[in-house]
C-alpha cells in the first residue's frame, strides 16, 4: 500500500498559516482587553498582527470571531494538556473533574483577574457571546476525543464521550456565570467541582 506524503513546502505553508491565525486571534484578544470590544477595530487588529485588512478576512469573518478565539483557544490547549496527564485509572468524568478543579484552583491572583476580565468581556456583547458558544462546540469535541479511551466498554456509536464533553462545557458555563455574578468572590474551583459532580453517565443497554 502506498503512503501519502506531505511535502516540506506544504508543511511549512500550513505552519505559517496556523501561526498567522493564532497571531491575529492573540492580538484581537490583547487589544480587546486593553480597549474593550467597541474600542477595538479590525484595522487595529490587523496592524498589530502585521497583516493587511484583506488578510484578516481570509482568516476570520468578523472581529468577534477573532476575539472569542483569542480568549478561548489558549485555555482549551491548557485544559487538554492537563486532561492528558490525569491518572489512567480515573474514569472520564473523574478525569474531567480533576482537570478543571485543579486548573482553576491553581490560578494566581493575576490569572484569576485575567479570567474574570475575559468572562466579563465575553458576556458583555450578545454577538461575542454567540461566537463564544459556537467555539465551545470545539471544546466539547476535543474533550470527548480526549476522554474516549477512558471508557473500557466503548462502542463505535457510543454517545458517552460526546456527552461528557457537552455536559462538561455546560457545567463550566454555569460555574462561570455564578462566579462572574459574585464578582469573583466565590471559589471558581469549588463551583466547578460542584457542577461537574452532577455529571453522571449510564451505558445504554441495547436489546
C-alpha atoms as an extended CHARMM CRD file, in Angstrom:
* protein
*
       207  EXT
         1         1  UNK       CA              0.0000000000        0.0000000000        0.0000000000  PROA      1               0.0000000000
         2         2  UNK       CA              1.4220000000        3.3720000000       -0.9960000000  PROA      2               0.0000000000
         3         3  UNK       CA              1.7080000000        6.1210000000        1.5800000000  PROA      3               0.0000000000
         4         4  UNK       CA              0.5720000000        9.6880000000        1.1550000000  PROA      4               0.0000000000
         5         5  UNK       CA              3.4330000000       12.0620000000        1.8240000000  PROA      5               0.0000000000
         6         6  UNK       CA              3.2520000000       15.7160000000        2.7080000000  PROA      6               0.0000000000
         7         7  UNK       CA              5.8910000000       17.8730000000        1.1010000000  PROA      7               0.0000000000
         8         8  UNK       CA              8.0570000000       20.0220000000        3.3750000000  PROA      8               0.0000000000
         9         9  UNK       CA              6.8040000000       23.0810000000        1.4580000000  PROA      9               0.0000000000
        10        10  UNK       CA              3.1680000000       22.2430000000        2.2200000000  PROA      10              0.0000000000
        11        11  UNK       CA              4.0180000000       21.5570000000        5.8390000000  PROA      11              0.0000000000
        12        12  UNK       CA              5.7710000000       24.9120000000        6.1370000000  PROA      12              0.0000000000
        13        13  UNK       CA              2.8640000000       26.7040000000        4.4850000000  PROA      13              0.0000000000
        14        14  UNK       CA              0.4100000000       25.1600000000        6.9120000000  PROA      14              0.0000000000
        15        15  UNK       CA              2.6010000000       26.0620000000        9.8840000000  PROA      15              0.0000000000
        16        16  UNK       CA              2.7690000000       29.6630000000        8.7010000000  PROA      16              0.0000000000
        17        17  UNK       CA             -0.9910000000       29.7550000000        8.1610000000  PROA      17              0.0000000000
        18        18  UNK       CA             -1.6420000000       28.4900000000       11.6770000000  PROA      18              0.0000000000
        19        19  UNK       CA              0.8780000000       30.9060000000       13.1580000000  PROA      19              0.0000000000
        20        20  UNK       CA             -0.7970000000       33.8300000000       11.3880000000  PROA      20              0.0000000000
        21        21  UNK       CA             -4.2260000000       32.6350000000       12.5060000000  PROA      21              0.0000000000
        22        22  UNK       CA             -3.0670000000       32.4440000000       16.1270000000  PROA      22              0.0000000000
        23        23  UNK       CA             -1.2920000000       35.7980000000       15.9600000000  PROA      23              0.0000000000
        24        24  UNK       CA             -4.4470000000       37.5390000000       14.7430000000  PROA      24              0.0000000000
        25        25  UNK       CA             -6.5340000000       35.9350000000       17.4880000000  PROA      25              0.0000000000
        26        26  UNK       CA             -3.9540000000       36.7890000000       20.1500000000  PROA      26              0.0000000000
        27        27  UNK       CA             -3.7970000000       40.4370000000       19.0850000000  PROA      27              0.0000000000
        28        28  UNK       CA             -7.5860000000       40.6730000000       18.9120000000  PROA      28              0.0000000000
        29        29  UNK       CA             -7.8100000000       39.3990000000       22.4870000000  PROA      29              0.0000000000
        30        30  UNK       CA             -4.9990000000       41.6490000000       23.7280000000  PROA      30              0.0000000000
        31        31  UNK       CA             -6.4590000000       44.8060000000       22.2220000000  PROA      31              0.0000000000
        32        32  UNK       CA             -9.9450000000       43.9920000000       23.4610000000  PROA      32              0.0000000000
        33        33  UNK       CA             -8.6410000000       43.5380000000       27.0000000000  PROA      33              0.0000000000
        34        34  UNK       CA             -6.9850000000       46.9480000000       26.7470000000  PROA      34              0.0000000000
        35        35  UNK       CA             -9.6610000000       48.9280000000       24.8940000000  PROA      35              0.0000000000
        36        36  UNK       CA            -12.8660000000       46.9290000000       25.1100000000  PROA      36              0.0000000000
        37        37  UNK       CA            -14.7090000000       45.3330000000       22.2160000000  PROA      37              0.0000000000
        38        38  UNK       CA            -16.2840000000       48.5530000000       20.9200000000  PROA      38              0.0000000000
        39        39  UNK       CA            -12.9790000000       50.3780000000       21.1690000000  PROA      39              0.0000000000
        40        40  UNK       CA            -11.1000000000       47.8200000000       19.0810000000  PROA      40              0.0000000000
        41        41  UNK       CA            -11.2680000000       47.8890000000       15.2870000000  PROA      41              0.0000000000
        42        42  UNK       CA            -10.3860000000       45.3210000000       12.6590000000  PROA      42              0.0000000000
        43        43  UNK       CA             -7.7900000000       47.7030000000       11.2230000000  PROA      43              0.0000000000
        44        44  UNK       CA             -6.0880000000       47.9320000000       14.6240000000  PROA      44              0.0000000000
        45        45  UNK       CA             -6.0710000000       44.1530000000       14.9950000000  PROA      45              0.0000000000
        46        46  UNK       CA             -4.6360000000       43.7370000000       11.5130000000  PROA      46              0.0000000000
        47        47  UNK       CA             -1.9300000000       46.3360000000       12.1460000000  PROA      47              0.0000000000
        48        48  UNK       CA             -0.9550000000       44.7270000000       15.4630000000  PROA      48              0.0000000000
        49        49  UNK       CA             -0.7660000000       41.3190000000       13.7730000000  PROA      49              0.0000000000
        50        50  UNK       CA              1.3110000000       42.8430000000       10.9540000000  PROA      50              0.0000000000
        51        51  UNK       CA             -1.1330000000       41.8920000000        8.2100000000  PROA      51              0.0000000000
        52        52  UNK       CA             -3.4770000000       43.7610000000        5.8990000000  PROA      52              0.0000000000
        53        53  UNK       CA             -7.2140000000       44.1350000000        6.3630000000  PROA      53              0.0000000000
        54        54  UNK       CA             -7.8870000000       41.7720000000        3.4570000000  PROA      54              0.0000000000
        55        55  UNK       CA             -5.6950000000       39.1180000000        5.0850000000  PROA      55              0.0000000000
        56        56  UNK       CA             -7.6960000000       39.4120000000        8.3010000000  PROA      56              0.0000000000
        57        57  UNK       CA            -10.8440000000       38.4160000000        6.4290000000  PROA      57              0.0000000000
        58        58  UNK       CA             -9.0950000000       35.3800000000        4.9490000000  PROA      58              0.0000000000
        59        59  UNK       CA             -8.8410000000       34.0340000000        8.4920000000  PROA      59              0.0000000000
        60        60  UNK       CA            -11.8590000000       35.4760000000       10.3270000000  PROA      60              0.0000000000
        61        61  UNK       CA            -15.2360000000       36.6870000000        9.1480000000  PROA      61              0.0000000000
        62        62  UNK       CA            -15.7340000000       39.1550000000       11.9940000000  PROA      62              0.0000000000
        63        63  UNK       CA            -13.8950000000       40.9140000000       14.7930000000  PROA      63              0.0000000000
        64        64  UNK       CA            -15.9150000000       38.9890000000       17.3700000000  PROA      64              0.0000000000
        65        65  UNK       CA            -14.7790000000       35.6550000000       15.9520000000  PROA      65              0.0000000000
        66        66  UNK       CA            -11.1340000000       36.5760000000       16.3590000000  PROA      66              0.0000000000
        67        67  UNK       CA            -11.6590000000       37.9210000000       19.8840000000  PROA      67              0.0000000000
        68        68  UNK       CA            -13.6260000000       34.8720000000       21.0180000000  PROA      68              0.0000000000
        69        69  UNK       CA            -10.9600000000       32.5630000000       19.6590000000  PROA      69              0.0000000000
        70        70  UNK       CA             -8.1560000000       34.6110000000       21.1590000000  PROA      70              0.0000000000
        71        71  UNK       CA             -9.7980000000       34.3890000000       24.5650000000  PROA      71              0.0000000000
        72        72  UNK       CA            -10.8410000000       30.7400000000       24.4040000000  PROA      72              0.0000000000
        73        73  UNK       CA             -8.4120000000       28.5810000000       22.4330000000  PROA      73              0.0000000000
        74        74  UNK       CA             -5.3350000000       29.0630000000       24.6820000000  PROA      74              0.0000000000
        75        75  UNK       CA             -7.4260000000       27.7860000000       27.5990000000  PROA      75              0.0000000000
        76        76  UNK       CA             -8.5000000000       24.7770000000       25.5530000000  PROA      76              0.0000000000
        77        77  UNK       CA             -4.8600000000       23.8420000000       24.9490000000  PROA      77              0.0000000000
        78        78  UNK       CA             -4.0950000000       24.0600000000       28.6650000000  PROA      78              0.0000000000
        79        79  UNK       CA             -7.1830000000       22.0440000000       29.5700000000  PROA      79              0.0000000000
        80        80  UNK       CA             -6.3230000000       19.2750000000       27.1160000000  PROA      80              0.0000000000
        81        81  UNK       CA             -2.7190000000       19.1750000000       28.3360000000  PROA      81              0.0000000000
        82        82  UNK       CA             -3.9320000000       18.7640000000       31.9190000000  PROA      82              0.0000000000
        83        83  UNK       CA             -6.5400000000       16.1910000000       30.9250000000  PROA      83              0.0000000000
        84        84  UNK       CA             -3.9540000000       14.1000000000       29.1250000000  PROA      84              0.0000000000
        85        85  UNK       CA             -1.7880000000       13.6460000000       32.2300000000  PROA      85              0.0000000000
        86        86  UNK       CA             -4.5780000000       12.5620000000       34.5790000000  PROA      86              0.0000000000
        87        87  UNK       CA             -4.0020000000        9.0750000000       36.0840000000  PROA      87              0.0000000000
        88        88  UNK       CA             -5.0470000000        6.2620000000       33.7720000000  PROA      88              0.0000000000
        89        89  UNK       CA             -7.2450000000        4.6590000000       36.4350000000  PROA      89              0.0000000000
        90        90  UNK       CA             -9.5970000000        7.6450000000       36.5400000000  PROA      90              0.0000000000
        91        91  UNK       CA            -12.8350000000        7.3900000000       34.6080000000  PROA      91              0.0000000000
        92        92  UNK       CA            -13.7990000000       10.0370000000       32.0790000000  PROA      92              0.0000000000
        93        93  UNK       CA            -15.8730000000       12.1790000000       34.4240000000  PROA      93              0.0000000000
        94        94  UNK       CA            -13.3830000000       11.8630000000       37.2800000000  PROA      94              0.0000000000
        95        95  UNK       CA            -10.5300000000       12.9010000000       34.9770000000  PROA      95              0.0000000000
        96        96  UNK       CA            -12.5050000000       15.9430000000       33.8560000000  PROA      96              0.0000000000
        97        97  UNK       CA            -13.2650000000       16.9510000000       37.4560000000  PROA      97              0.0000000000
        98        98  UNK       CA             -9.6090000000       16.6650000000       38.4610000000  PROA      98              0.0000000000
        99        99  UNK       CA             -8.5340000000       18.6290000000       35.3960000000  PROA      99              0.0000000000
       100       100  UNK       CA            -10.8720000000       21.5720000000       35.7830000000  PROA      100             0.0000000000
       101       101  UNK       CA            -10.7880000000       21.8920000000       39.5610000000  PROA      101             0.0000000000
       102       102  UNK       CA             -7.0360000000       21.5260000000       39.7060000000  PROA      102             0.0000000000
       103       103  UNK       CA             -6.6510000000       24.0020000000       36.8760000000  PROA      103             0.0000000000
       104       104  UNK       CA             -8.9060000000       26.6490000000       38.4380000000  PROA      104             0.0000000000
       105       105  UNK       CA             -7.5290000000       26.0100000000       41.9170000000  PROA      105             0.0000000000
       106       106  UNK       CA             -4.0450000000       26.8680000000       40.7180000000  PROA      106             0.0000000000
       107       107  UNK       CA             -4.8900000000       30.3320000000       39.4370000000  PROA      107             0.0000000000
       108       108  UNK       CA             -2.6130000000       33.0790000000       40.6610000000  PROA      108             0.0000000000
       109       109  UNK       CA             -4.3180000000       36.3890000000       41.5330000000  PROA      109             0.0000000000
       110       110  UNK       CA             -3.1330000000       37.7690000000       38.1880000000  PROA      110             0.0000000000
       111       111  UNK       CA             -4.5730000000       34.8570000000       36.2020000000  PROA      111             0.0000000000
       112       112  UNK       CA             -7.7810000000       34.9730000000       38.2440000000  PROA      112             0.0000000000
       113       113  UNK       CA             -8.2370000000       38.6540000000       37.3870000000  PROA      113             0.0000000000
       114       114  UNK       CA             -7.4570000000       37.9610000000       33.7300000000  PROA      114             0.0000000000
       115       115  UNK       CA            -10.0610000000       35.1820000000       33.5440000000  PROA      115             0.0000000000
       116       116  UNK       CA            -12.6260000000       37.3360000000       35.3320000000  PROA      116             0.0000000000
       117       117  UNK       CA            -11.9940000000       40.1690000000       32.8890000000  PROA      117             0.0000000000
       118       118  UNK       CA            -12.2740000000       37.8480000000       29.9000000000  PROA      118             0.0000000000
       119       119  UNK       CA            -15.5040000000       36.2630000000       31.0980000000  PROA      119             0.0000000000
       120       120  UNK       CA            -16.9760000000       39.7120000000       31.6810000000  PROA      120             0.0000000000
       121       121  UNK       CA            -15.9480000000       40.8520000000       28.1890000000  PROA      121             0.0000000000
       122       122  UNK       CA            -17.2820000000       37.6950000000       26.5670000000  PROA      122             0.0000000000
       123       123  UNK       CA            -20.6600000000       38.2430000000       28.2030000000  PROA      123             0.0000000000
       124       124  UNK       CA            -20.7870000000       41.9800000000       27.5560000000  PROA      124             0.0000000000
       125       125  UNK       CA            -21.6990000000       41.5730000000       23.8820000000  PROA      125             0.0000000000
       126       126  UNK       CA            -24.5080000000       39.3280000000       22.5580000000  PROA      126             0.0000000000
       127       127  UNK       CA            -22.5450000000       38.8270000000       19.3420000000  PROA      127             0.0000000000
       128       128  UNK       CA            -19.3650000000       37.8990000000       21.1850000000  PROA      128             0.0000000000
       129       129  UNK       CA            -21.3340000000       35.5710000000       23.4620000000  PROA      129             0.0000000000
       130       130  UNK       CA            -22.8020000000       33.8240000000       20.4190000000  PROA      130             0.0000000000
       131       131  UNK       CA            -19.3790000000       33.3250000000       18.8600000000  PROA      131             0.0000000000
       132       132  UNK       CA            -18.0270000000       32.0110000000       22.1510000000  PROA      132             0.0000000000
       133       133  UNK       CA            -20.8490000000       29.4740000000       22.4290000000  PROA      133             0.0000000000
       134       134  UNK       CA            -20.0620000000       28.3080000000       18.9060000000  PROA      134             0.0000000000
       135       135  UNK       CA            -16.4230000000       27.8310000000       19.9000000000  PROA      135             0.0000000000
       136       136  UNK       CA            -17.5000000000       25.7870000000       22.8990000000  PROA      136             0.0000000000
       137       137  UNK       CA            -18.6060000000       23.0670000000       20.4880000000  PROA      137             0.0000000000
       138       138  UNK       CA            -14.9270000000       22.6650000000       19.6150000000  PROA      138             0.0000000000
       139       139  UNK       CA            -14.2080000000       22.3060000000       23.3270000000  PROA      139             0.0000000000
       140       140  UNK       CA            -16.8910000000       19.6130000000       23.6170000000  PROA      140             0.0000000000
       141       141  UNK       CA            -15.4910000000       17.6260000000       20.7060000000  PROA      141             0.0000000000
       142       142  UNK       CA            -11.9020000000       17.9750000000       21.9200000000  PROA      142             0.0000000000
       143       143  UNK       CA            -12.8240000000       16.8320000000       25.4340000000  PROA      143             0.0000000000
       144       144  UNK       CA            -14.8240000000       13.9200000000       24.0060000000  PROA      144             0.0000000000
       145       145  UNK       CA            -11.8350000000       12.7630000000       21.9750000000  PROA      145             0.0000000000
       146       146  UNK       CA             -9.5260000000       13.1470000000       24.9730000000  PROA      146             0.0000000000
       147       147  UNK       CA            -11.6440000000       11.0140000000       27.3350000000  PROA      147             0.0000000000
       148       148  UNK       CA            -12.9860000000        8.3670000000       24.9300000000  PROA      148             0.0000000000
       149       149  UNK       CA            -10.2290000000        5.8870000000       25.7890000000  PROA      149             0.0000000000
       150       150  UNK       CA            -11.2800000000        6.0000000000       29.4520000000  PROA      150             0.0000000000
       151       151  UNK       CA            -14.4290000000        4.0130000000       28.6440000000  PROA      151             0.0000000000
       152       152  UNK       CA            -13.4000000000        0.3620000000       28.7710000000  PROA      152             0.0000000000
       153       153  UNK       CA            -16.6580000000       -0.7330000000       27.1280000000  PROA      153             0.0000000000
       154       154  UNK       CA            -16.6970000000        1.9340000000       24.4210000000  PROA      154             0.0000000000
       155       155  UNK       CA            -18.6090000000        1.0600000000       21.2540000000  PROA      155             0.0000000000
       156       156  UNK       CA            -18.3310000000        2.7390000000       17.8160000000  PROA      156             0.0000000000
       157       157  UNK       CA            -21.6440000000        4.5870000000       18.2390000000  PROA      157             0.0000000000
       158       158  UNK       CA            -21.2080000000        5.3360000000       21.9370000000  PROA      158             0.0000000000
       159       159  UNK       CA            -22.5890000000        8.7640000000       22.8380000000  PROA      159             0.0000000000
       160       160  UNK       CA            -20.9430000000        8.9600000000       26.2500000000  PROA      160             0.0000000000
       161       161  UNK       CA            -17.6700000000       10.7040000000       25.2790000000  PROA      161             0.0000000000
       162       162  UNK       CA            -19.5160000000       13.4730000000       23.4680000000  PROA      162             0.0000000000
       163       163  UNK       CA            -21.9880000000       13.7210000000       26.3430000000  PROA      163             0.0000000000
       164       164  UNK       CA            -19.0680000000       14.1630000000       28.7440000000  PROA      164             0.0000000000
       165       165  UNK       CA            -17.8070000000       16.9970000000       26.5670000000  PROA      165             0.0000000000
       166       166  UNK       CA            -21.2100000000       18.6670000000       26.2710000000  PROA      166             0.0000000000
       167       167  UNK       CA            -22.1140000000       18.3180000000       29.9500000000  PROA      167             0.0000000000
       168       168  UNK       CA            -18.6560000000       19.4990000000       30.9850000000  PROA      168             0.0000000000
       169       169  UNK       CA            -18.9700000000       22.7030000000       28.9910000000  PROA      169             0.0000000000
       170       170  UNK       CA            -22.4860000000       23.2550000000       30.3470000000  PROA      170             0.0000000000
       171       171  UNK       CA            -21.1220000000       22.9110000000       33.8780000000  PROA      171             0.0000000000
       172       172  UNK       CA            -18.2800000000       25.3010000000       33.0350000000  PROA      172             0.0000000000
       173       173  UNK       CA            -20.6790000000       27.9200000000       31.6520000000  PROA      173             0.0000000000
       174       174  UNK       CA            -22.9280000000       27.7010000000       34.7020000000  PROA      174             0.0000000000
       175       175  UNK       CA            -19.9490000000       27.9640000000       37.0570000000  PROA      175             0.0000000000
       176       176  UNK       CA            -18.5300000000       30.9620000000       35.2040000000  PROA      176             0.0000000000
       177       177  UNK       CA            -21.9210000000       32.7030000000       35.2640000000  PROA      177             0.0000000000
       178       178  UNK       CA            -22.1570000000       32.2250000000       39.0300000000  PROA      178             0.0000000000
       179       179  UNK       CA            -18.5460000000       33.2820000000       39.5400000000  PROA      179             0.0000000000
       180       180  UNK       CA            -18.9790000000       36.4240000000       37.4570000000  PROA      180             0.0000000000
       181       181  UNK       CA            -22.1890000000       37.3270000000       39.2990000000  PROA      181             0.0000000000
       182       182  UNK       CA            -20.2390000000       37.1750000000       42.5690000000  PROA      182             0.0000000000
       183       183  UNK       CA            -17.5780000000       39.4850000000       41.1750000000  PROA      183             0.0000000000
       184       184  UNK       CA            -15.0450000000       36.7000000000       41.5550000000  PROA      184             0.0000000000
       185       185  UNK       CA            -15.6420000000       36.4430000000       45.2940000000  PROA      185             0.0000000000
       186       186  UNK       CA            -16.6670000000       32.7850000000       45.1700000000  PROA      186             0.0000000000
       187       187  UNK       CA            -14.1380000000       29.9950000000       44.6800000000  PROA      187             0.0000000000
       188       188  UNK       CA            -14.2220000000       29.0230000000       40.9900000000  PROA      188             0.0000000000
       189       189  UNK       CA            -12.6240000000       25.6290000000       41.6820000000  PROA      189             0.0000000000
       190       190  UNK       CA            -15.3830000000       24.7730000000       44.1560000000  PROA      190             0.0000000000
       191       191  UNK       CA            -18.0860000000       25.9610000000       41.7830000000  PROA      191             0.0000000000
       192       192  UNK       CA            -16.6290000000       23.8090000000       39.0070000000  PROA      192             0.0000000000
       193       193  UNK       CA            -16.2890000000       20.7670000000       41.2550000000  PROA      193             0.0000000000
       194       194  UNK       CA            -19.8950000000       21.0410000000       42.4550000000  PROA      194             0.0000000000
       195       195  UNK       CA            -21.2290000000       21.4720000000       38.9170000000  PROA      195             0.0000000000
       196       196  UNK       CA            -19.0900000000       18.7260000000       37.3740000000  PROA      196             0.0000000000
       197       197  UNK       CA            -20.0250000000       16.2150000000       40.0640000000  PROA      197             0.0000000000
       198       198  UNK       CA            -23.6000000000       16.3680000000       38.7870000000  PROA      198             0.0000000000
       199       199  UNK       CA            -22.4060000000       14.8000000000       35.5280000000  PROA      199             0.0000000000
       200       200  UNK       CA            -23.2890000000       11.1080000000       35.6080000000  PROA      200             0.0000000000
       201       201  UNK       CA            -23.4610000000        8.6690000000       32.7280000000  PROA      201             0.0000000000
       202       202  UNK       CA            -25.0510000000        5.2680000000       32.3750000000  PROA      202             0.0000000000
       203       203  UNK       CA            -24.2590000000        2.9930000000       29.4300000000  PROA      203             0.0000000000
       204       204  UNK       CA            -27.2480000000        2.1960000000       27.2280000000  PROA      204             0.0000000000
       205       205  UNK       CA            -28.1710000000       -1.4820000000       27.3060000000  PROA      205             0.0000000000
       206       206  UNK       CA            -29.4050000000       -2.4300000000       23.8660000000  PROA      206             0.0000000000
       207       207  UNK       CA            -31.7230000000       -5.4080000000       23.3610000000  PROA      207             0.0000000000
